[in-house]
Amino acid sequence: MIQVYTGNGKGKTTAALGLALRASGAGLRVYIGQFIKGSAYCELKSLKRIPNISIEQYG
């Protein structure tokens, strides 16, 4: 499954990370490619400790 979150305003990262946690808990592998944000955010540091979730930032 591929989901893309775009647009102005808040909630995109929260929605994507919530779905990633649920998928990882179900044993699925998750890839998060994040564009525009260029620095590490604390929620991303936490997710890197969870198995089955890979995160890459671009931009």
N, CA, C and O atoms as a Maestro MAE file, in Angstrom:
{
 s_m_m2io_version
 :::
 2.0.0
}

f_m_ct {
 s_m_title
 :::
 protein
 m_atom[236] {
  # First column is atom index #
  i_m_mmod_type
  r_m_x_coord
  r_m_y_coord
  r_m_z_coord
  i_m_residue_number
  s_m_chain_name
  s_m_pdb_residue_name
  s_m_pdb_atom_name
  i_m_atomic_number
  :::
  1 25 0.845 -1.155 0.000 1 A "MET " " N  " 7
  2 3 0.000 0.000 0.000 1 A "MET " " CA " 6
  3 2 0.901 1.231 0.000 1 A "MET " " C  " 6
  4 15 1.920 1.252 0.690 1 A "MET " " O  " 8
  5 25 0.541 2.235 -0.752 2 A "ILE " " N  " 7
  6 3 1.250 3.514 -0.758 2 A "ILE " " CA " 6
  7 2 0.257 4.598 -0.376 2 A "ILE " " C  " 6
  8 15 -0.835 4.680 -0.938 2 A "ILE " " O  " 8
  9 25 0.642 5.426 0.580 3 A "GLN " " N  " 7
  10 3 -0.180 6.573 0.959 3 A "GLN " " CA " 6
  11 2 0.680 7.814 0.851 3 A "GLN " " C  " 6
  12 15 1.838 7.810 1.268 3 A "GLN " " O  " 8
  13 25 0.119 8.876 0.291 4 A "VAL " " N  " 7
  14 3 0.831 10.141 0.127 4 A "VAL " " CA " 6
  15 2 0.047 11.218 0.855 4 A "VAL " " C  " 6
  16 15 -1.154 11.377 0.638 4 A "VAL " " O  " 8
  17 25 0.730 11.958 1.717 5 A "TYR " " N  " 7
  18 3 0.121 13.064 2.450 5 A "TYR " " CA " 6
  19 2 0.749 14.355 1.944 5 A "TYR " " C  " 6
  20 15 1.968 14.518 2.007 5 A "TYR " " O  " 8
  21 25 -0.075 15.277 1.443 6 A "THR " " N  " 7
  22 3 0.425 16.551 0.926 6 A "THR " " CA " 6
  23 2 -0.470 17.683 1.399 6 A "THR " " C  " 6
  24 15 -1.540 17.454 1.963 6 A "THR " " O  " 8
  25 25 -0.013 18.911 1.162 7 A "GLY " " N  " 7
  26 3 -0.850 20.073 1.428 7 A "GLY " " CA " 6
  27 2 -0.327 20.942 2.542 7 A "GLY " " C  " 6
  28 15 0.623 20.596 3.244 7 A "GLY " " O  " 8
  29 25 -0.974 22.076 2.683 8 A "ASN " " N  " 7
  30 3 -0.624 23.035 3.728 8 A "ASN " " CA " 6
  31 2 -1.308 22.646 5.032 8 A "ASN " " C  " 6
  32 15 -2.270 21.877 5.043 8 A "ASN " " O  " 8
  33 25 -0.800 23.183 6.110 9 A "GLY " " N  " 7
  34 3 -1.447 22.954 7.397 9 A "GLY " " CA " 6
  35 2 -0.817 21.814 8.168 9 A "GLY " " C  " 6
  36 15 0.241 21.298 7.809 9 A "GLY " " O  " 8
  37 25 -1.488 21.442 9.222 10 A "LYS " " N  " 7
  38 3 -0.944 20.457 10.155 10 A "LYS " " CA " 6
  39 2 -1.621 19.105 9.996 10 A "LYS " " C  " 6
  40 15 -2.693 18.986 9.401 10 A "LYS " " O  " 8
  41 25 -0.962 18.086 10.546 11 A "GLY " " N  " 7
  42 3 -1.584 16.771 10.628 11 A "GLY " " CA " 6
  43 2 -1.017 15.707 9.715 11 A "GLY " " C  " 6
  44 15 -1.282 14.522 9.921 11 A "GLY " " O  " 8
  45 25 -0.243 16.092 8.709 12 A "LYS " " N  " 7
  46 3 0.261 15.100 7.763 12 A "LYS " " CA " 6
  47 2 1.253 14.142 8.413 12 A "LYS " " C  " 6
  48 15 1.131 12.925 8.269 12 A "LYS " " O  " 8
  49 25 2.223 14.683 9.119 13 A "THR " " N  " 7
  50 3 3.221 13.831 9.772 13 A "THR " " CA " 6
  51 2 2.569 12.967 10.840 13 A "THR " " C  " 6
  52 15 2.879 11.781 10.951 13 A "THR " " O  " 8
  53 25 1.683 13.539 11.614 14 A "THR " " N  " 7
  54 3 0.996 12.790 12.669 14 A "THR " " CA " 6
  55 2 0.207 11.623 12.085 14 A "THR " " C  " 6
  56 15 0.257 10.513 12.616 14 A "THR " " O  " 8
  57 25 -0.518 11.864 11.002 15 A "ALA " " N  " 7
  58 3 -1.303 10.803 10.368 15 A "ALA " " CA " 6
  59 2 -0.401 9.699 9.821 15 A "ALA " " C  " 6
  60 15 -0.684 8.515 10.004 15 A "ALA " " O  " 8
  61 25 0.673 10.083 9.158 16 A "ALA " " N  " 7
  62 3 1.579 9.100 8.567 16 A "ALA " " CA " 6
  63 2 2.277 8.264 9.636 16 A "ALA " " C  " 6
  64 15 2.401 7.048 9.494 16 A "ALA " " O  " 8
  65 25 2.732 8.913 10.705 17 A "LEU " " N  " 7
  66 3 3.441 8.182 11.753 17 A "LEU " " CA " 6
  67 2 2.508 7.260 12.527 17 A "LEU " " C  " 6
  68 15 2.911 6.172 12.937 17 A "LEU " " O  " 8
  69 25 1.275 7.684 12.729 18 A "GLY " " N  " 7
  70 3 0.302 6.820 13.394 18 A "GLY " " CA " 6
  71 2 0.032 5.559 12.593 18 A "GLY " " C  " 6
  72 15 -0.031 4.463 13.150 18 A "GLY " " O  " 8
  73 25 -0.129 5.714 11.286 19 A "LEU " " N  " 7
  74 3 -0.357 4.558 10.426 19 A "LEU " " CA " 6
  75 2 0.879 3.655 10.390 19 A "LEU " " C  " 6
  76 15 0.756 2.431 10.357 19 A "LEU " " O  " 8
  77 25 2.067 4.261 10.397 20 A "ALA " " N  " 7
  78 3 3.310 3.484 10.396 20 A "ALA " " CA " 6
  79 2 3.429 2.636 11.658 20 A "ALA " " C  " 6
  80 15 3.829 1.473 11.591 20 A "ALA " " O  " 8
  81 25 3.088 3.207 12.796 21 A "LEU " " N  " 7
  82 3 3.139 2.449 14.054 21 A "LEU " " CA " 6
  83 2 2.167 1.275 14.040 21 A "LEU " " C  " 6
  84 15 2.499 0.173 14.478 21 A "LEU " " O  " 8
  85 25 0.974 1.522 13.537 22 A "ARG " " N  " 7
  86 3 -0.018 0.443 13.470 22 A "ARG " " CA " 6
  87 2 0.444 -0.672 12.542 22 A "ARG " " C  " 6
  88 15 0.303 -1.852 12.864 22 A "ARG " " O  " 8
  89 25 0.995 -0.298 11.393 23 A "ALA " " N  " 7
  90 3 1.458 -1.299 10.431 23 A "ALA " " CA " 6
  91 2 2.619 -2.108 11.000 23 A "ALA " " C  " 6
  92 15 2.660 -3.328 10.848 23 A "ALA " " O  " 8
  93 25 3.560 -1.436 11.651 24 A "SER " " N  " 7
  94 3 4.691 -2.136 12.265 24 A "SER " " CA " 6
  95 2 4.214 -3.095 13.348 24 A "SER " " C  " 6
  96 15 4.731 -4.206 13.469 24 A "SER " " O  " 8
  97 25 3.243 -2.673 14.124 25 A "GLY " " N  " 7
  98 3 2.679 -3.533 15.155 25 A "GLY " " CA " 6
  99 2 2.011 -4.770 14.586 25 A "GLY " " C  " 6
  100 15 1.927 -5.802 15.252 25 A "GLY " " O  " 8
  101 25 1.533 -4.664 13.343 26 A "ALA " " N  " 7
  102 3 0.906 -5.802 12.670 26 A "ALA " " CA " 6
  103 2 1.935 -6.669 11.945 26 A "ALA " " C  " 6
  104 15 1.577 -7.641 11.279 26 A "ALA " " O  " 8
  105 25 3.232 -6.308 12.079 27 A "GLY " " N  " 7
  106 3 4.288 -7.107 11.465 27 A "GLY " " CA " 6
  107 2 4.634 -6.720 10.046 27 A "GLY " " C  " 6
  108 15 5.385 -7.438 9.385 27 A "GLY " " O  " 8
  109 25 4.112 -5.609 9.556 28 A "LEU " " N  " 7
  110 3 4.411 -5.160 8.196 28 A "LEU " " CA " 6
  111 2 5.670 -4.305 8.182 28 A "LEU " " C  " 6
  112 15 6.017 -3.677 9.182 28 A "LEU " " O  " 8
  113 25 6.352 -4.288 7.039 29 A "ARG " " N  " 7
  114 3 7.507 -3.409 6.869 29 A "ARG " " CA " 6
  115 2 7.010 -2.061 6.370 29 A "ARG " " C  " 6
  116 15 6.112 -1.994 5.530 29 A "ARG " " O  " 8
  117 25 7.598 -0.984 6.893 30 A "VAL " " N  " 7
  118 3 7.147 0.374 6.578 30 A "VAL " " CA " 6
  119 2 8.331 1.197 6.092 30 A "VAL " " C  " 6
  120 15 9.407 1.166 6.689 30 A "VAL " " O  " 8
  121 25 8.127 1.933 5.004 31 A "TYR " " N  " 7
  122 3 9.122 2.895 4.519 31 A "TYR " " CA " 6
  123 2 8.476 4.271 4.531 31 A "TYR " " C  " 6
  124 15 7.381 4.458 4.000 31 A "TYR " " O  " 8
  125 25 9.163 5.236 5.141 32 A "ILE " " N  " 7
  126 3 8.690 6.617 5.155 32 A "ILE " " CA " 6
  127 2 9.715 7.457 4.417 32 A "ILE " " C  " 6
  128 15 10.869 7.542 4.836 32 A "ILE " " O  " 8
  129 25 9.305 8.073 3.327 33 A "GLY " " N  " 7
  130 3 10.133 9.033 2.599 33 A "GLY " " CA " 6
  131 2 9.540 10.406 2.846 33 A "GLY " " C  " 6
  132 15 8.399 10.673 2.470 33 A "GLY " " O  " 8
  133 25 10.309 11.274 3.474 34 A "GLN " " N  " 7
  134 3 9.780 12.584 3.866 34 A "GLN " " CA " 6
  135 2 10.517 13.671 3.095 34 A "GLN " " C  " 6
  136 15 11.746 13.740 3.127 34 A "GLN " " O  " 8
  137 25 9.766 14.512 2.407 35 A "PHE " " N  " 7
  138 3 10.327 15.586 1.604 35 A "PHE " " CA " 6
  139 2 10.143 16.924 2.313 35 A "PHE " " C  " 6
  140 15 9.204 17.092 3.090 35 A "PHE " " O  " 8
  141 25 11.018 17.855 2.052 36 A "ILE " " N  " 7
  142 3 11.013 19.239 2.537 36 A "ILE " " CA " 6
  143 2 11.659 19.380 3.903 36 A "ILE " " C  " 6
  144 15 12.610 20.151 4.037 36 A "ILE " " O  " 8
  145 25 11.193 18.676 4.921 37 A "LYS " " N  " 7
  146 3 11.792 18.825 6.245 37 A "LYS " " CA " 6
  147 2 13.221 18.303 6.190 37 A "LYS " " C  " 6
  148 15 13.452 17.164 5.785 37 A "LYS " " O  " 8
  149 25 14.173 19.121 6.592 38 A "GLY " " N  " 7
  150 3 15.561 18.738 6.436 38 A "GLY " " CA " 6
  151 2 16.271 18.356 7.716 38 A "GLY " " C  " 6
  152 15 17.412 17.897 7.664 38 A "GLY " " O  " 8
  153 25 15.649 18.524 8.840 39 A "SER " " N  " 7
  154 3 16.342 18.210 10.087 39 A "SER " " CA " 6
  155 2 15.626 17.077 10.816 39 A "SER " " C  " 6
  156 15 14.480 16.742 10.516 39 A "SER " " O  " 8
  157 25 16.330 16.505 11.774 40 A "ALA " " N  " 7
  158 3 15.759 15.394 12.538 40 A "ALA " " CA " 6
  159 2 14.745 15.910 13.551 40 A "ALA " " C  " 6
  160 15 15.010 16.870 14.275 40 A "ALA " " O  " 8
  161 25 13.614 15.283 13.595 41 A "TYR " " N  " 7
  162 3 12.578 15.614 14.563 41 A "TYR " " CA " 6
  163 2 12.533 14.500 15.599 41 A "TYR " " C  " 6
  164 15 12.822 13.346 15.282 41 A "TYR " " O  " 8
  165 25 12.177 14.830 16.823 42 A "CYS " " N  " 7
  166 3 12.225 13.841 17.909 42 A "CYS " " CA " 6
  167 2 11.355 12.623 17.618 42 A "CYS " " C  " 6
  168 15 11.722 11.510 17.995 42 A "CYS " " O  " 8
  169 25 10.214 12.804 16.959 43 A "GLU " " N  " 7
  170 3 9.374 11.642 16.669 43 A "GLU " " CA " 6
  171 2 10.068 10.700 15.690 43 A "GLU " " C  " 6
  172 15 9.874 9.486 15.757 43 A "GLU " " O  " 8
  173 25 10.869 11.245 14.786 44 A "LEU " " N  " 7
  174 3 11.586 10.390 13.848 44 A "LEU " " CA " 6
  175 2 12.711 9.637 14.541 44 A "LEU " " C  " 6
  176 15 12.978 8.481 14.213 44 A "LEU " " O  " 8
  177 25 13.366 10.273 15.485 45 A "LYS " " N  " 7
  178 3 14.404 9.584 16.258 45 A "LYS " " CA " 6
  179 2 13.799 8.407 17.015 45 A "LYS " " C  " 6
  180 15 14.413 7.344 17.103 45 A "LYS " " O  " 8
  181 25 12.619 8.588 17.552 46 A "SER " " N  " 7
  182 3 11.946 7.511 18.286 46 A "SER " " CA " 6
  183 2 11.555 6.367 17.358 46 A "SER " " C  " 6
  184 15 11.718 5.198 17.706 46 A "SER " " O  " 8
  185 25 11.039 6.703 16.175 47 A "LEU " " N  " 7
  186 3 10.599 5.663 15.247 47 A "LEU " " CA " 6
  187 2 11.753 4.822 14.728 47 A "LEU " " C  " 6
  188 15 11.554 3.657 14.382 47 A "LEU " " O  " 8
  189 25 12.949 5.381 14.667 48 A "LYS " " N  " 7
  190 3 14.097 4.611 14.189 48 A "LYS " " CA " 6
  191 2 14.421 3.442 15.113 48 A "LYS " " C  " 6
  192 15 15.130 2.520 14.710 48 A "LYS " " O  " 8
  193 25 13.922 3.464 16.327 49 A "ARG " " N  " 7
  194 3 14.149 2.368 17.277 49 A "ARG " " CA " 6
  195 2 13.141 1.238 17.109 49 A "ARG " " C  " 6
  196 15 13.300 0.170 17.698 49 A "ARG " " O  " 8
  197 25 12.119 1.466 16.319 50 A "ILE " " N  " 7
  198 3 11.059 0.472 16.150 50 A "ILE " " CA " 6
  199 2 11.372 -0.400 14.936 50 A "ILE " " C  " 6
  200 15 11.648 0.117 13.854 50 A "ILE " " O  " 8
  201 25 11.331 -1.722 15.115 51 A "PRO " " N  " 7
  202 3 11.625 -2.608 13.991 51 A "PRO " " CA " 6
  203 2 10.605 -2.448 12.869 51 A "PRO " " C  " 6
  204 15 9.459 -2.061 13.101 51 A "PRO " " O  " 8
  205 25 11.030 -2.743 11.686 52 A "ASN " " N  " 7
  206 3 10.197 -2.729 10.477 52 A "ASN " " CA " 6
  207 2 9.897 -1.336 9.941 52 A "ASN " " C  " 6
  208 15 9.142 -1.222 8.975 52 A "ASN " " O  " 8
  209 25 10.450 -0.271 10.518 53 A "ILE " " N  " 7
  210 3 10.206 1.081 10.010 53 A "ILE " " CA " 6
  211 2 11.521 1.683 9.532 53 A "ILE " " C  " 6
  212 15 12.475 1.805 10.300 53 A "ILE " " O  " 8
  213 25 11.562 2.060 8.251 54 A "SER " " N  " 7
  214 3 12.719 2.740 7.664 54 A "SER " " CA " 6
  215 2 12.304 4.158 7.307 54 A "SER " " C  " 6
  216 15 11.230 4.372 6.745 54 A "SER " " O  " 8
  217 25 13.158 5.134 7.636 55 A "ILE " " N  " 7
  218 3 12.834 6.536 7.383 55 A "ILE " " CA " 6
  219 2 13.980 7.184 6.622 55 A "ILE " " C  " 6
  220 15 15.145 7.022 6.985 55 A "ILE " " O  " 8
  221 25 13.645 7.921 5.563 56 A "GLU " " N  " 7
  222 3 14.624 8.725 4.836 56 A "GLU " " CA " 6
  223 2 14.030 10.104 4.617 56 A "GLU " " C  " 6
  224 15 12.847 10.244 4.307 56 A "GLU " " O  " 8
  225 25 14.867 11.122 4.784 57 A "GLN " " N  " 7
  226 3 14.422 12.495 4.559 57 A "GLN " " CA " 6
  227 2 15.148 13.061 3.352 57 A "GLN " " C  " 6
  228 15 16.338 12.815 3.157 57 A "GLN " " O  " 8
  229 25 14.427 13.815 2.549 58 A "TYR " " N  " 7
  230 3 14.967 14.453 1.351 58 A "TYR " " CA " 6
  231 2 14.633 15.931 1.401 58 A "TYR " " C  " 6
  232 15 13.522 16.314 1.766 58 A "TYR " " O  " 8
  233 25 15.589 16.751 1.038 59 A "GLY " " N  " 7
  234 3 15.292 18.181 0.948 59 A "GLY " " CA " 6
  235 2 15.990 19.036 1.941 59 A "GLY " " C  " 6
  236 15 15.805 20.253 1.946 59 A "GLY " " O  " 8
  :::
 }
 m_bond[235] {
  # First column is bond index #
  i_m_from
  i_m_to
  i_m_order
  :::
  1 1 2 1
  2 2 3 1
  3 3 4 2
  4 3 5 1
  5 5 6 1
  6 6 7 1
  7 7 8 2
  8 7 9 1
  9 9 10 1
  10 10 11 1
  11 11 12 2
  12 11 13 1
  13 13 14 1
  14 14 15 1
  15 15 16 2
  16 15 17 1
  17 17 18 1
  18 18 19 1
  19 19 20 2
  20 19 21 1
  21 21 22 1
  22 22 23 1
  23 23 24 2
  24 23 25 1
  25 25 26 1
  26 26 27 1
  27 27 28 2
  28 27 29 1
  29 29 30 1
  30 30 31 1
  31 31 32 2
  32 31 33 1
  33 33 34 1
  34 34 35 1
  35 35 36 2
  36 35 37 1
  37 37 38 1
  38 38 39 1
  39 39 40 2
  40 39 41 1
  41 41 42 1
  42 42 43 1
  43 43 44 2
  44 43 45 1
  45 45 46 1
  46 46 47 1
  47 47 48 2
  48 47 49 1
  49 49 50 1
  50 50 51 1
  51 51 52 2
  52 51 53 1
  53 53 54 1
  54 54 55 1
  55 55 56 2
  56 55 57 1
  57 57 58 1
  58 58 59 1
  59 59 60 2
  60 59 61 1
  61 61 62 1
  62 62 63 1
  63 63 64 2
  64 63 65 1
  65 65 66 1
  66 66 67 1
  67 67 68 2
  68 67 69 1
  69 69 70 1
  70 70 71 1
  71 71 72 2
  72 71 73 1
  73 73 74 1
  74 74 75 1
  75 75 76 2
  76 75 77 1
  77 77 78 1
  78 78 79 1
  79 79 80 2
  80 79 81 1
  81 81 82 1
  82 82 83 1
  83 83 84 2
  84 83 85 1
  85 85 86 1
  86 86 87 1
  87 87 88 2
  88 87 89 1
  89 89 90 1
  90 90 91 1
  91 91 92 2
  92 91 93 1
  93 93 94 1
  94 94 95 1
  95 95 96 2
  96 95 97 1
  97 97 98 1
  98 98 99 1
  99 99 100 2
  100 99 101 1
  101 101 102 1
  102 102 103 1
  103 103 104 2
  104 103 105 1
  105 105 106 1
  106 106 107 1
  107 107 108 2
  108 107 109 1
  109 109 110 1
  110 110 111 1
  111 111 112 2
  112 111 113 1
  113 113 114 1
  114 114 115 1
  115 115 116 2
  116 115 117 1
  117 117 118 1
  118 118 119 1
  119 119 120 2
  120 119 121 1
  121 121 122 1
  122 122 123 1
  123 123 124 2
  124 123 125 1
  125 125 126 1
  126 126 127 1
  127 127 128 2
  128 127 129 1
  129 129 130 1
  130 130 131 1
  131 131 132 2
  132 131 133 1
  133 133 134 1
  134 134 135 1
  135 135 136 2
  136 135 137 1
  137 137 138 1
  138 138 139 1
  139 139 140 2
  140 139 141 1
  141 141 142 1
  142 142 143 1
  143 143 144 2
  144 143 145 1
  145 145 146 1
  146 146 147 1
  147 147 148 2
  148 147 149 1
  149 149 150 1
  150 150 151 1
  151 151 152 2
  152 151 153 1
  153 153 154 1
  154 154 155 1
  155 155 156 2
  156 155 157 1
  157 157 158 1
  158 158 159 1
  159 159 160 2
  160 159 161 1
  161 161 162 1
  162 162 163 1
  163 163 164 2
  164 163 165 1
  165 165 166 1
  166 166 167 1
  167 167 168 2
  168 167 169 1
  169 169 170 1
  170 170 171 1
  171 171 172 2
  172 171 173 1
  173 173 174 1
  174 174 175 1
  175 175 176 2
  176 175 177 1
  177 177 178 1
  178 178 179 1
  179 179 180 2
  180 179 181 1
  181 181 182 1
  182 182 183 1
  183 183 184 2
  184 183 185 1
  185 185 186 1
  186 186 187 1
  187 187 188 2
  188 187 189 1
  189 189 190 1
  190 190 191 1
  191 191 192 2
  192 191 193 1
  193 193 194 1
  194 194 195 1
  195 195 196 2
  196 195 197 1
  197 197 198 1
  198 198 199 1
  199 199 200 2
  200 199 201 1
  201 201 202 1
  202 202 203 1
  203 203 204 2
  204 203 205 1
  205 205 206 1
  206 206 207 1
  207 207 208 2
  208 207 209 1
  209 209 210 1
  210 210 211 1
  211 211 212 2
  212 211 213 1
  213 213 214 1
  214 214 215 1
  215 215 216 2
  216 215 217 1
  217 217 218 1
  218 218 219 1
  219 219 220 2
  220 219 221 1
  221 221 222 1
  222 222 223 1
  223 223 224 2
  224 223 225 1
  225 225 226 1
  226 226 227 1
  227 227 228 2
  228 227 229 1
  229 229 230 1
  230 230 231 1
  231 231 232 2
  232 231 233 1
  233 233 234 1
  234 234 235 1
  235 235 236 2
  :::
 }
}
